[in-house]
Amino acid sequence: MARTPSVGGNWKMNTDRTTGPALARDLAPAAAANPGCEVAVFVPFPYLLAVGEALGHGSSPRGTRVRLGAQDCYFAPDGAYTGEVSIHMLKDCGVSVVLTGHSERRHVLGETDQLVNAKTRAVLDADLECVLCIGETLDQRQAGRTDAVNEARLRAGLAGVTAEQMAHVTIAYEPVWAIGTGKVATPADAQTAHARCRAVLAEMFDSAVADATRIIYGGSMKPTNAAELLAEPDIDGGLIGGASLKAADFLAIVEAAGEQT
Ligand code: PEP
């Protein structure tokens, strides 16, 4: 089935009050010129409002095509959780899509599958879109455990998610060893992992859900390697870190994804 490609820019802990909105202003018109691809930016919390404004959210009936995304959230609706940010707060700032389980949150900040699942379910229960990130470490890959790890991440991360809610889920397959390292999975290796993830989704839900769910690739994707990755049948877009901080690079990837439609 035809899946609309999706490209997200994960700004991580980069940009500031000036450069974030400036980057957003550079992206908005060019993204609008590529209607074949859905585009989102995952912005540091303090700059969500300013970036939303720069993207034109709220200022016109149609707004911009670039969705405002958050890099994380907390699952509880409110309360004594010092330092955390609720989904209601994100919605209040115009966020429509949230990353869960990014490898830096799992491996640097110690998030467990259980916490990732609680966040994923809370995002979906609040009627937002969720990008659930999974992927194996280098040790796991070298030990031949890539498929087992990704299956476990999918089953745990999506526990309790309904087939209807899956319409609002994108999976980001991001081999941990490729994130921010300049090392990129070969198109064939990425395709194999994506196809396996899709087969797991078919087992967990059904083939219609598996066919409809976007599985995007993340890990040092850039203009020079995007087209060949995106040409693979089960790679439905990209989650982009480093290359999303330069408008021209990010937009070249958006364009490459749009050309697949
Ligand atoms: C990411 O942050 O999800 C990512 C894929 O980063 P990079 O593109 O820099 O590897």
Boltz pocket constraint, residues with backbone or C-beta under 6 A from the ligand:
constraints:
  - pocket:
      binder: B
      contacts: [[A, 10], [A, 12], [A, 174], [A, 178], [A, 179], [A, 180], [A, 181], [A, 182], [A, 218], [A, 219], [A, 220], [A, 221], [A, 239], [A, 240], [A, 241], [A, 242], [A, 243]]
      max_distance: 6.0
